[in-house]
Amino acid sequence: MASSLSVLVILCLAASASAQLSPTFYSRSCPRALATIKAAVTAAVAREPRMGASLLRLHFHDCFVQGCDASVLLNDTATFTGEQTAFPNVGSIRGFTVVDNIKAQVEAVCPRTVSCADILAVAARDSVVALGGPSWRVLLGRRDSTTASLSLANSDLPAPTLDLANLTAAFARKGLSRTDLVALSGAHTIGLAQCLNFRGHIYNDTNVNPAFATLRRANCPAAAGNGDGNLAPLDTTTATVFDNAYYTNLLARSGLLHSDQQLFNGGATDGLVRTYASTPTRFNRDFGAAMIRMGNISPLTGSQGQIRLACSRVN
């Protein structure tokens, strides 16, 4: 029995070790991986600054649905329905061609080695850096899923209509704290949102700066179905710079989404919003730490999943 118990302990320790991600995972198997990804991301963001927000959003939308496993990248086929047509993803996620290009470049230097899930995690970091934001050590070693879930994409991605209690609960279900919620929401310092996602806030909510609401109504008609896809910057002041202006906007009641302004609306997160608005170094530190924690949501490791040869389809 003692021998069996020892074997069991060893097996448990091995399983635990295999589930640990590491910033040096590719240091021997693909030492050029990170530089290759960074060069491709930097070039893509230089061509189109909005792409930085898009690559960051892809990582978030991936991790919140069955973990950080690149499931969001799987295209629909005649026999398979992925996550890209889920309501939170339609018209919101983009950048697939850029990811395919990065994957092709990485495959050229290290065939069958670097996962699409890891590419998303690194590309998110490099996008933030390319737009002037902080850096962090990305933990690596994820593998790619062979499945995706339309239903989980519809249920697990936090909606822009959620109040603070439901936002907090949605993040808690992924093992993320209230601080993580507020810090990660700071990603809305870059990128654009569709009219259909902020219409209710600018027309119906009372915690909106009137001048800001008037500005946004000019490109977002009140009637549903009218201009739904019209875009507006999530951060009016510095839409293509990763900074802490998102929080100063919230203090001025100029958050674009209902869920944004919920972070500064007389609730438990008001103090942290004020801190991030006044102390950019604290925001940068907490954002990087929160990204690391988000990137560790249920990764596939060891022999789980696969290393996809093309990010849009299983091998």
C-alpha positions in Angstrom: 0.0 0.0 0.0 2.9 2.4 0.9 4.4 1.7 -2.6 1.0 2.4 -4.3 0.6 5.6 -2.3 4.1 6.7 -3.3 3.3 6.1 -7.0 0.0 8.0 -6.6 1.8 11.0 -5.0 4.4 11.0 -7.8 1.7 10.9 -10.5 -0.2 13.7 -8.8 3.0 15.8 -8.6 3.7 15.1 -12.3 0.2 16.2 -13.3 0.5 19.3 -11.3 3.9 20.1 -12.8 2.5 19.6 -16.4 -0.2 22.1 -15.7 2.3 24.8 -14.8 3.0 27.4 -17.5 6.4 28.9 -17.7 7.8 32.1 -19.4 10.8 30.0 -20.6 8.7 27.2 -22.1 10.1 27.7 -25.6 13.6 28.7 -24.7 15.1 25.5 -26.1 12.4 24.2 -28.4 11.8 27.5 -30.2 14.1 30.3 -29.0 13.0 32.6 -31.9 9.3 32.3 -31.1 8.8 35.4 -29.0 10.9 37.6 -31.3 9.0 36.3 -34.3 5.6 37.0 -32.8 6.7 40.5 -31.6 8.0 41.5 -35.0 4.7 40.4 -36.7 2.5 42.1 -34.1 4.5 45.4 -34.2 4.2 45.5 -38.0 0.5 44.8 -37.9 -0.2 47.5 -35.3 1.9 50.0 -37.2 -0.2 49.3 -40.3 -3.5 49.6 -38.3 -3.3 50.8 -34.7 -6.8 49.3 -34.1 -5.3 45.9 -34.6 -3.7 46.1 -31.2 -7.0 46.2 -29.5 -8.4 43.5 -31.7 -5.5 41.1 -30.8 -5.9 41.9 -27.1 -9.7 41.2 -27.4 -9.1 37.9 -29.1 -7.1 36.7 -26.1 -9.8 37.8 -23.7 -12.6 36.2 -25.7 -10.6 33.0 -26.0 -9.8 32.7 -22.3 -13.3 33.3 -21.0 -14.7 30.4 -23.1 -13.5 27.0 -22.0 -10.1 28.4 -21.0 -7.1 29.8 -23.0 -7.1 27.2 -25.7 -7.4 29.1 -29.0 -11.0 27.7 -29.4 -12.1 31.2 -30.6 -9.9 30.8 -33.7 -11.7 27.7 -35.0 -13.7 28.4 -38.1 -17.2 26.9 -38.7 -17.3 23.9 -41.1 -20.1 21.9 -42.5 -20.0 19.6 -39.5 -18.7 22.0 -36.8 -19.9 25.2 -35.3 -17.4 27.3 -33.4 -17.6 30.4 -31.3 -17.2 33.2 -33.8 -20.9 33.6 -34.5 -21.8 33.9 -30.8 -23.6 37.2 -30.0 -20.6 38.7 -28.1 -18.3 37.8 -31.0 -20.2 38.9 -34.1 -18.8 42.2 -35.4 -16.5 42.4 -32.3 -13.6 40.0 -32.8 -11.3 40.4 -35.7 -7.6 40.0 -36.5 -7.8 36.3 -37.7 -5.7 37.0 -40.8 -3.0 38.6 -38.6 -3.0 35.6 -36.3 -2.7 33.2 -39.3 0.2 35.3 -40.6 2.0 35.1 -37.2 1.4 31.3 -37.0 2.8 30.8 -40.5 6.0 32.8 -39.5 6.4 30.8 -36.3 5.8 27.5 -38.1 8.6 28.5 -40.6 11.1 28.8 -37.7 9.8 26.0 -35.4 7.4 23.5 -37.1 4.7 21.9 -34.9 6.0 23.5 -31.7 4.2 26.8 -30.7 0.5 26.7 -30.0 -2.1 29.1 -31.3 -3.2 29.7 -27.7 0.3 30.8 -26.8 0.5 33.0 -29.9 -2.7 34.8 -28.7 -1.3 35.3 -25.2 2.0 36.8 -26.5 0.3 38.8 -29.2 -1.9 40.4 -26.6 1.1 41.5 -24.6 3.0 42.7 -27.6 0.0 44.7 -28.8 -0.3 46.6 -25.5 3.4 47.4 -25.7 3.2 48.5 -29.3 0.5 51.0 -28.2 2.6 52.4 -25.4 1.4 50.2 -22.6 3.2 48.0 -20.0 4.9 44.7 -20.6 4.7 41.5 -18.5 6.2 38.0 -18.6 3.8 35.9 -20.5 3.5 32.4 -19.1 3.7 29.8 -21.9 3.0 26.1 -22.5 -0.6 26.1 -23.5 -1.9 23.7 -26.1 -4.8 24.1 -28.5 -8.2 22.7 -28.1 -9.9 20.4 -30.7 -13.4 21.7 -29.7 -15.2 25.0 -29.3 -18.5 26.0 -27.6 -21.0 28.4 -29.1 -23.2 28.1 -26.1 -20.4 28.9 -23.6 -19.4 31.9 -25.8 -22.9 33.2 -25.5 -23.1 32.6 -21.7 -19.6 33.2 -20.3 -18.4 36.4 -22.1 -19.5 39.3 -19.9 -22.2 41.4 -21.7 -21.9 45.2 -22.0 -25.3 45.5 -20.3 -24.2 43.8 -17.0 -24.3 45.7 -13.7 -21.4 45.6 -11.2 -22.7 42.6 -9.2 -23.0 40.5 -12.3 -19.7 41.6 -13.7 -18.0 40.7 -10.5 -19.7 37.3 -10.5 -18.8 36.6 -14.2 -15.1 37.3 -13.4 -15.3 35.3 -10.1 -16.5 32.3 -12.0 -13.2 32.4 -13.9 -11.2 32.8 -10.7 -10.6 36.5 -11.2 -11.0 39.1 -8.4 -12.8 42.4 -8.4 -9.4 44.1 -8.8 -8.8 41.9 -11.9 -12.2 43.0 -13.2 -11.3 46.7 -12.9 -7.8 46.4 -14.2 -8.7 44.2 -17.2 -11.5 46.6 -18.1 -8.8 49.1 -18.6 -8.2 47.3 -21.9 -11.0 49.6 -23.1 -8.5 52.4 -23.2 -8.0 51.2 -26.8 -10.4 49.9 -29.5 -13.9 50.5 -30.8 -17.4 49.4 -29.9 -20.5 48.9 -31.9 -23.5 51.2 -31.5 -25.8 48.3 -30.6 -23.6 47.7 -27.6 -23.7 51.2 -26.2 -27.1 52.5 -27.5 -28.9 51.7 -24.3 -26.3 53.4 -22.1 -26.3 56.7 -24.0 -30.1 56.9 -24.4 -31.5 55.3 -21.3 -29.0 55.5 -18.4 -28.9 58.5 -16.1 -25.2 58.2 -15.1 -23.9 59.6 -18.3 -22.3 63.0 -19.0 -24.9 64.8 -21.2 -22.3 66.2 -23.5 -20.7 62.8 -24.0 -24.1 61.2 -24.6 -24.9 63.9 -27.2 -21.6 63.3 -28.9 -22.2 59.5 -29.2 -25.8 59.8 -30.3 -24.7 61.6 -33.4 -23.4 58.3 -34.8 -25.7 55.9 -33.0 -29.4 56.4 -33.8 -31.9 55.6 -31.1 -33.9 53.1 -33.1 -32.7 49.5 -32.8 -31.5 48.1 -36.1 -30.5 51.6 -37.3 -26.7 52.0 -37.4 -26.1 49.0 -35.2 -22.7 48.5 -36.6 -21.5 52.1 -36.3 -18.3 52.3 -34.3 -17.2 54.7 -31.6 -13.9 54.7 -29.6 -14.1 53.1 -26.1 -11.7 55.9 -25.0 -12.6 59.2 -26.5 -9.4 61.0 -25.5 -6.6 58.6 -26.6 -8.2 55.8 -28.6 -5.0 54.3 -30.0 -2.7 54.8 -26.9 -2.7 52.3 -24.1 -2.8 54.6 -21.0 -5.1 55.2 -18.0 -7.4 57.7 -19.7 -10.2 55.1 -19.6 -10.5 55.7 -15.8 -10.4 59.5 -16.0 -13.3 59.1 -18.5 -15.2 57.1 -16.0 -14.7 59.8 -13.4 -16.3 62.2 -15.9 -19.2 59.8 -16.5 -17.9 59.2 -20.1 -17.7 55.5 -20.1 -19.0 54.2 -23.5 -20.6 51.0 -22.3 -23.1 50.5 -19.5 -20.7 47.9 -18.0 -17.8 50.5 -18.2 -19.6 53.1 -16.2 -20.8 50.5 -13.7 -17.2 50.5 -12.4 -17.6 54.1 -11.2 -21.2 54.4 -10.1 -21.3 54.7 -6.3 -20.2 51.1 -5.8 -17.4 49.0 -4.4 -15.0 49.7 -7.3 -15.1 53.5 -7.2 -12.0 53.7 -5.1 -9.9 51.6 -7.4 -11.1 53.6 -10.5 -9.9 56.7 -8.7 -6.6 55.1 -7.9 -6.0 54.0 -11.5 -7.0 57.4 -12.8 -4.5 59.2 -10.6 -1.7 56.5 -10.5 -0.9 55.1 -14.0 2.0 53.0 -12.6 -0.4 51.2 -10.3 -2.8 50.5 -13.2 0.1 49.2 -15.4 1.3 46.9 -12.6 -2.2 45.5 -11.9 -3.1 45.2 -15.5 -0.1 43.0 -16.2 -0.7 40.9 -13.2 -4.4 40.5 -14.1 -3.4 39.5 -17.7 -1.1 36.8 -16.3 -4.0 35.4 -14.1 -6.5 35.6 -17.0 -4.0 33.7 -19.2 -3.9 30.9 -16.7 -7.6 30.1 -17.0 -7.9 26.4 -17.6 -5.0 25.9 -20.0 -4.5 22.7 -21.8 -1.0 21.4 -21.1 1.2 18.3 -21.4 -0.5 15.8 -23.7 -3.9 17.6 -23.7 -5.2 19.0 -26.9 -2.8 19.5 -29.8 -0.5 22.0 -31.5 -2.6 23.1 -34.4 -0.8 23.5 -37.8 -3.3 26.1 -38.8 -5.1 28.1 -36.1 -8.4 28.1 -37.8 -8.9 24.3 -37.9 -8.0 21.2 -36.0 -5.2 18.9 -37.3 
